[in-house]
Amino acid sequence: MFTNEEQALINQSLLITADQLEASGQYPPQPEPAYPTFPDALREVHEKQPDPKCPNCHVSGYFYPADKAYAPGHVYSEEGLAEFTRYSRYCEFCFDGLMREPEDEEQE
């Protein structure tokens, strides 16, 4: 299940999340110059809101390579992208939170 911090991210605007991540500096590095910074990517998703949207967080799914999901809608791996686009439509942020085992939560 989701941590309190993850649930708070789901309940707030991507614009606020982008600002918070930018201020903290805690977001994935640009994988290459063609990508915007992660906070700017969140702002673009918020502005355009393309389909499909995750059925849990209701945020448009967006691919941004990283080591983990940093915000609702975030799809960070090739496997997660395939799962999102072909099967479940759950972003990796929500999928990881929903599938987390209770003992995993205790370690965080």
N, C-alpha and C positions, 0 to 999 in steps of 0.2 A: 504494500500500500504506500501511498504518498507520505512523505515527511511533511511537517507543518510548513516548511519553507517552500517545498514544491507546490503544495496546495495554494499557498499565497500567490505564487507565480501564475498558476492557472486562473486565479480569480482577478488578476489585475491586467491592465492594458499592456500590450507589447511595447508601447511607447515608454511606459514607466519602467518596464523591465530593461529596455534598451538603455535608458538613462542610468539605471542602477548599475548595470553591468559595466557601462562605460566609466562611471565614476570609480568603481571598485577595481577595474582592470582585470577582473576575473572572467575572461571569456577566451574562446579559442583563437589562436593566431590566424592571420589570413593564410589560406593554403597556397595562394598565388595571387599576383597583383590584379588579376581579372576579377577576383572576388572583392566585394566591399568588406569593410570591417564587420565583425559579427553584429555589433549594435546597429550599424547602418543597414545590415541585411534585415534585422527585425523591423526597423522602421519601414523598409520597402514592403515587407510582407503585410504590415499593418495598413499601409496606404493602399495596396492593390487588392488584398484579400482574395487571391485566386482560389478556385476549387482545385482539388478536393480539400475538405477540412476534416480534421481529426474528430471522430464522434465523441471523444471524451472532453477535450479542452476547447473544441470548436474553433481552433486556430488553423489557418491554412498551413499545410505541410510544406516545408522548405528544406532542401538539402544543403548542408554546410559541413564539410568534413571536420571531424573533431574526435576526441577520445571519449566523449560522453555527451549526453544531451544537456544543453545549458538553459533551455527555455521551452515553453509549450510550442508545439508545432515543429520542433527541431528534429530533423532526420540526419544522423551523422555518419552512417556507414552505408556501404553499397548493399549489404544484406538488408538493412533497415529500409532503404529506399525501395528495394524490390518488394518487401513485405507491405510497405505503405502503398505503393502504386498498384500492385497486382492483387493483394489479398485483403488485408484487414482495414486499411486506411488509418490505423492508429499511428501517430507519430512516435518516434522512439522515446521522447520524453514521457509520454503517457504509457506506452507499452512497457518500458523499463519500470516505471512506478507501479503499474498494475500487476506485473508479473514478479515483483520482488518478493522473495520469501521473507517471512517474519524475522528469521534469524539474521537476515541481511540488514534489516532495519536496526537491530540492536548494535551492529558493528559501526554504524554511522555516527 
